[in-house]
Amino acid sequence: MKTWLSLLGGLIIGITLSYFLLDYNGWTIYQTGMNGEVTNTINELDFNLITNAFLIVAATSIVIYAVLTLIEKKTGEL
């Protein structure tokens, strides 16, 4: 139960933090034809954003799991 709760909480908090703290710098490439008209548009993903968002989600999941473990140990000692 503790594992699922930490994963779910890590996803929710991590994605929220990633949305507000990280900037999305995706590339848009326009290919133009002979007369200057746009013939093709290519959108690329920002892999630094994806990697950093994954690390934030993993870190928040680990922190939540550690906090839940500490709370469990403290309540067990009482």
N, C-alpha and C positions, 0 to 999 in steps of 0.2 A: 504494500500500500504506500509505504514511504517512497519507494522508487518511482511509482507512477505519479504520485503527487509532485515530486521534485521535477520530473520530466515535463509534466503539464505546466507547472508554475514557471519552469525555466523557459519553455517555449513562449508562454504568454508575456512574461516580463522581458525576456531577451529580444523578442521581435519588436516589442514596444520601444525598448531602449535603442535598438538598431534603427528603427524608423526615425526617431527624433535626433539621434546623435550622429548618424553616418549620412554622408552625402552620396547621392547616386550620380555618377559621372558617366553615363552611357554614351557611347559614340553613335552618331548618325552620319552615315556616308551617303552623299547624293551623287549619282552618276548622271552626267548630262550628255545630251545628244549633240548633234551638229549645230542645231539652231539655238542651243541654250536651254532646251526643255529638259526637265528631269525625267530620265528614262527608268531609273531604278533607285530604290531607297533601301539601304542596309542598316539595320539597328543591331548593335552589339551590346552584350552584357558587360557589366563591370565586375570582374571576378574578384577584385579586392573587396568589394562590398559583400559579395556572397561569402567569402572566406571570413571576413571580420564579423559578419552577422552570425555565422555558425559558431565562431569562438565565443561571442557574447552569450549565445544561447547555452553553450556547453558550460561556460563559467557560472552562469546564474543557476543552472541545474545542480552543479556541484556545490555551490554555496547553500542553496536551499536544502540539499541532502545533508550537508554537514550541520546546518542549524537544526534540522529536525532530529538528527542523531544526538546532538548536544542536549536538546530539550528532553529527549527520551531518557538520556542518562541522568539528567538532573532530577526528573520526576521519579525515576526509579530509586534514587538515593534517599528520597524523603520518606 
